[in-house]
């Protein structure tokens, strides 16, 4: 399902990260970077809550937003019952829609925000997501203190929060359209190979977007996925060519972009819900404002697993949601 939006814009964004992200290639583009993973809190879960609150506070200041004019917040995270998001939202007296799409939450949040605005139900929406490396590792794999070895196909959960002010005001980057993906079972049950598990979902959503809207891949100056990593990126390129005869040339993966893979010990690259929006809302938007890129397709990817289902040795279903972002001419 692809939806074309008439008058929806991303007016402002904010990004907050941890130490690994600040030392990557886009450190100077983030609004706030912490030097450790606790952020002054007692535990990692509360640290992730703080990430969200800090990102929203920065967004409000940058966008000169009155919270009374925000119709609804939309957001989620990786942890059980999206607890950090719920705790963060308890500090705001605003309507809140909690969502879960694993690492595809950023684009799903944008699509839902745009749908509310384009349908006339809202004028200003703040959408956000977050992830925390050690909090996610504790829940989905093993606490980092165990020191367990990992395979080279493993991705490194990014630490950060990213949020966007989506509005009907003609300002910033236009949110031109959005494609809601389908759940795909690629036959992968390896929790240490998220790129393989999610690549097909990304490919199917990109193809669906192009078919629904009647475009060639060359329409876009840049196609971004998140967060397939270095191996999933190549799987996607092969899949798109073999399945749909589409060559991904002006393409990159935000999981590959977020870190310096030659210098940082992050295995196959970044993952986590924060990965795609951290790269997009900082560096990519900066380049779009300089008109290096005028039209960008962002297809965020999510592995819809749980520790229980992985222990049952079941395959990992995945999903990808995509948004088309354009510079206003």
Secondary structure, 3 states (H helix, E strand, C coil): CEEECCCCEEEEEEEEECHHHHCCCCHHHCCEECCCCCCCCCCHHHHHHHHHHHHHHHHHHHHCCCHHHCCEEEEECCCHHHHHHHHHHCCCCCCEEECCCHHHHHHHHHHHHHHHHHCCCCCEEEEEEEECHHHHHHHHCCCHHHCCCCCCCCCEECCEEEEEEEECCCCCEEEEEEECCCCEECCCCCCCCHHHHHHHHHHHHHHHHHHHHCCCHHHCCEEEEECCHHHHHHHHHHHHHHHHCCCCCCEEEHHHHCCCCCCCCCCCCEECHHHHHHHHHHHHHHHHHCCCCCEEEEEEEEECCCHHHHHCCCCCEEEEEEEEEEECC
